[in-house]
């Protein structure tokens, strides 16, 4: 048994969080299925949620952990509800847990995420959108239960101030993790738009590629896996042929006003996402 898994009795503990109506059972069930196909047992999958309807029986459900905050930050791009998971207790879990966002796509083995580092480490995926800043990504990160209590206390004391200073919860975790934050290998966790989509003009002729060494693919907040499967521009429900998308450049109601951004955001339908993002 590895030292990393000793506190959990050799069990790989995977967790996620769900609140509100944006995701729900379809995303949670798919995430569980992807984990189960890509991990060596024994493992557990625990969802902290405010709605248990239609979840697979294999999923361990827990209520959302309490967070004594009168008002969550406003006008902040960070997903600060994740701070609920930073408390001294996390259901019945002990030791290291691997947190996964609900909208990721798992394409390779998760075992390595439980093998690198030390039992007391906080390890995050590397943020791909800030190449000149050593920044972690909390779409996937591993930490010992209770290790992030100082962060939760600091956030609870001044939620809006913390959000205004750091903007994103991942920057807050990276900068303030007790003992410092480590990062998983760069190529294990990739960003769909940056690492899979082809640059202009190839994105109009070639479907996004799946890099050979990828294990997890992250999706930006306005582009979900289903949008990639369908080839929807910007996740706005608009599906267009390459020619139709080019014509949209001259539309008066074009949402993306920057012409270059508009052109580079086009993606062709991506079948490999459907192959992995399923129950």
C-alpha positions in Angstrom: 0.0 0.0 0.0 1.4 3.4 -0.9 2.0 6.0 1.8 -0.4 8.3 0.0 -3.3 5.9 0.4 -2.5 4.6 3.9 -4.9 6.9 5.7 -7.8 5.8 3.5 -7.0 2.1 3.9 -5.7 1.8 0.4 -8.9 3.1 -1.2 -8.7 5.8 -3.9 -11.2 8.4 -2.8 -12.7 10.5 -5.6 -15.1 13.4 -4.8 -17.2 16.0 -6.7 -19.6 18.7 -5.7 -23.0 19.7 -7.2 -25.4 22.5 -6.3 -28.2 24.2 -8.2 -29.5 23.1 -11.6 -26.7 23.6 -14.0 -25.3 20.0 -14.0 -27.2 17.4 -11.9 -27.6 13.7 -12.4 -26.5 13.4 -16.0 -23.2 14.9 -15.4 -22.6 13.2 -12.0 -23.5 9.7 -13.5 -21.2 10.2 -16.5 -18.4 11.3 -14.3 -18.8 8.3 -12.1 -18.8 6.0 -15.1 -15.6 7.6 -16.5 -13.9 7.2 -13.2 -14.9 3.6 -12.9 -13.5 2.8 -16.4 -10.2 4.6 -15.7 -9.2 3.6 -12.1 -7.8 0.5 -10.5 -10.0 -0.6 -7.6 -10.7 -0.3 -4.7 -12.1 3.2 -5.0 -15.0 5.3 -3.8 -16.9 8.1 -5.5 -18.6 10.6 -3.3 -20.8 13.4 -4.4 -21.6 16.3 -2.1 -24.9 17.6 -3.4 -28.2 19.3 -2.7 -30.1 16.9 -5.0 -29.7 13.1 -5.0 -32.5 12.4 -7.6 -31.6 9.9 -10.3 -28.1 9.2 -9.2 -26.5 5.8 -9.8 -26.6 3.6 -6.7 -22.8 3.2 -6.7 -22.4 6.9 -6.0 -22.0 7.7 -2.3 -24.0 10.9 -1.6 -23.4 13.4 1.1 -25.1 16.7 1.9 -23.3 19.9 0.9 -20.8 20.6 3.7 -21.9 23.7 5.8 -20.2 27.0 5.1 -20.9 29.8 7.5 -20.9 32.6 5.0 -23.7 35.2 5.0 -23.3 36.0 1.3 -21.1 34.5 -1.3 -19.0 36.8 -3.5 -20.7 38.6 -6.3 -19.4 39.4 -9.8 -16.5 37.0 -9.3 -15.4 34.4 -12.0 -14.3 32.0 -9.3 -16.3 29.0 -8.3 -16.2 29.7 -4.6 -18.8 27.1 -3.6 -15.8 24.7 -3.7 -14.7 26.2 -0.4 -17.3 24.0 1.2 -14.9 21.1 0.7 -12.1 22.8 2.6 -13.5 22.1 6.1 -12.1 19.9 8.9 -14.5 17.0 8.0 -15.6 15.6 4.7 -18.3 13.1 5.4 -16.6 9.9 6.5 -13.6 10.4 4.3 -10.0 10.5 5.7 -6.7 11.1 4.1 -6.2 12.1 0.5 -9.1 12.8 -1.8 -9.1 13.6 -5.6 -11.6 16.3 -6.5 -13.0 16.4 -10.1 -15.2 19.0 -11.7 -18.4 17.7 -13.2 -17.7 18.9 -16.8 -14.3 17.2 -17.4 -13.8 14.3 -19.7 -11.6 11.5 -18.5 -9.6 9.8 -21.3 -6.9 7.9 -19.5 -5.9 6.3 -16.2 -6.4 8.2 -12.9 -4.1 5.9 -10.9 -1.1 8.2 -11.3 -2.9 11.0 -9.5 -2.8 8.9 -6.4 0.9 7.9 -6.8 2.8 11.2 -7.1 3.8 13.4 -4.2 3.5 12.8 -0.5 0.6 12.0 1.8 0.4 15.6 3.1 0.7 17.3 -0.3 -1.8 19.6 -2.0 -1.4 18.9 -5.7 -3.3 20.7 -8.5 -3.5 20.4 -12.2 -1.5 23.0 -14.0 -3.5 25.9 -15.3 -3.0 26.1 -19.1 -4.4 29.5 -19.6 -1.7 31.4 -17.7 1.6 30.1 -19.1 3.7 32.8 -17.4 2.2 32.3 -14.0 2.7 29.2 -11.8 -1.0 28.6 -11.2 -2.9 25.5 -10.3 -6.3 24.5 -11.6 -9.0 23.3 -9.2 -10.9 21.4 -11.9 -8.8 18.5 -10.7 -6.7 18.6 -7.5 -5.7 16.3 -4.6 -5.5 17.2 -0.9 -5.8 15.6 2.5 -9.1 16.1 4.3 -8.7 19.0 6.7 -5.5 20.4 5.2 -7.3 23.4 3.7 -9.1 24.5 6.9 -6.9 27.7 7.1 -8.1 28.7 3.6 -11.7 28.2 4.5 -11.3 30.3 7.6 -9.6 33.0 5.7 -12.3 33.0 3.0 -15.2 32.9 5.6 -13.7 36.0 7.3 -13.9 38.1 4.1 -15.5 36.3 1.1 -15.9 39.3 -1.1 -12.5 40.7 -0.3 -10.8 37.3 -1.1 -12.7 37.0 -4.3 -11.8 40.5 -5.4 -8.1 40.0 -4.6 -7.7 36.6 -6.2 -10.6 36.5 -8.6 -10.4 32.7 -9.1 -10.5 30.1 -6.3 -7.6 28.2 -7.9 -5.3 31.2 -7.5 -6.3 31.5 -3.8 -5.6 27.8 -3.3 -2.3 27.9 -5.2 -1.0 30.9 -3.3 -2.2 29.9 0.2 -2.1 26.1 0.5 -0.3 25.2 3.7 3.1 24.0 2.9 2.8 25.3 -0.7 1.0 23.8 -3.6 2.5 21.3 -6.1 1.4 20.7 -9.7 0.7 17.4 -11.5 2.6 16.8 -14.8 1.7 19.3 -17.4 0.5 16.8 -20.1 -1.8 14.8 -17.8 -4.5 17.4 -17.6 -5.1 19.4 -20.8 -7.4 22.3 -21.9 -9.8 21.5 -24.8 -9.4 24.8 -26.6 -5.7 25.2 -26.1 -4.5 21.7 -26.4 -7.0 19.9 -28.6 -8.4 22.4 -31.0 -6.4 23.2 -34.1 -5.4 26.8 -34.8 -6.8 28.9 -37.6 -7.4 27.9 -40.4 -7.0 24.2 -39.6 -9.9 24.3 -37.1 -12.2 24.7 -40.1 -11.0 21.4 -41.7 -9.9 19.1 -38.9 -11.8 17.9 -35.8 -10.0 18.6 -32.5 -7.4 16.1 -31.7 -6.9 14.0 -28.6 -3.2 14.2 -27.4 -1.8 10.7 -26.8 -0.5 11.4 -23.3 -3.7 13.1 -22.0 -5.6 11.7 -19.0 -8.2 14.4 -18.4 -9.5 17.1 -20.7 -10.8 20.3 -19.1 -13.5 22.4 -20.7 -13.9 26.2 -20.3 -17.1 27.3 -18.5 -19.0 28.3 -21.6 -18.1 25.2 -23.6 -19.4 21.8 -22.3 -18.5 18.4 -23.6 -21.8 18.1 -25.5 -21.0 21.4 -27.3 -17.7 19.8 -28.5 -19.5 16.6 -29.6 -22.0 18.7 -31.7 -19.5 21.3 -32.9 -21.3 24.2 -31.2 -19.6 27.6 -31.4 -19.0 29.0 -28.0 -21.5 26.8 -26.3 -24.3 29.1 -27.3 -26.4 26.4 -28.9 -25.4 27.5 -32.4 -24.2 24.7 -34.8 -22.9 25.8 -38.1 -21.0 24.5 -41.1 -17.5 26.0 -41.7 -19.0 28.2 -44.4 -22.0 29.2 -42.3 -19.7 30.2 -39.5 -17.6 32.3 -41.8 -20.8 34.0 -43.0 -21.7 34.7 -39.4 -18.6 37.0 -39.2 -20.7 39.6 -41.0 -23.9 39.2 -39.0 -25.0 42.3 -37.1 -26.0 40.3 -34.0 -22.6 38.5 -33.7 -22.0 38.0 -29.9 -18.2 37.7 -30.2 -17.3 41.2 -31.5 -13.6 40.4 -31.9 -13.2 39.0 -35.5 -10.1 36.9 -34.7 -11.7 35.4 -31.6 -14.8 34.6 -33.5 -12.9 32.8 -36.2 -10.6 30.8 -33.9 -13.5 29.6 -31.7 -15.0 27.5 -34.4 -14.7 23.7 -33.8 -15.8 20.8 -35.9 -17.8 18.0 -34.2 -15.5 15.9 -32.0 -16.4 12.2 -31.9 -13.8 11.1 -29.4 -15.4 13.3 -26.7 -18.6 11.2 -27.1 -16.6 8.0 -26.9 -15.4 8.9 -23.4 -18.1 11.2 -22.0 -20.8 8.6 -21.5 -22.2 6.2 -18.9 
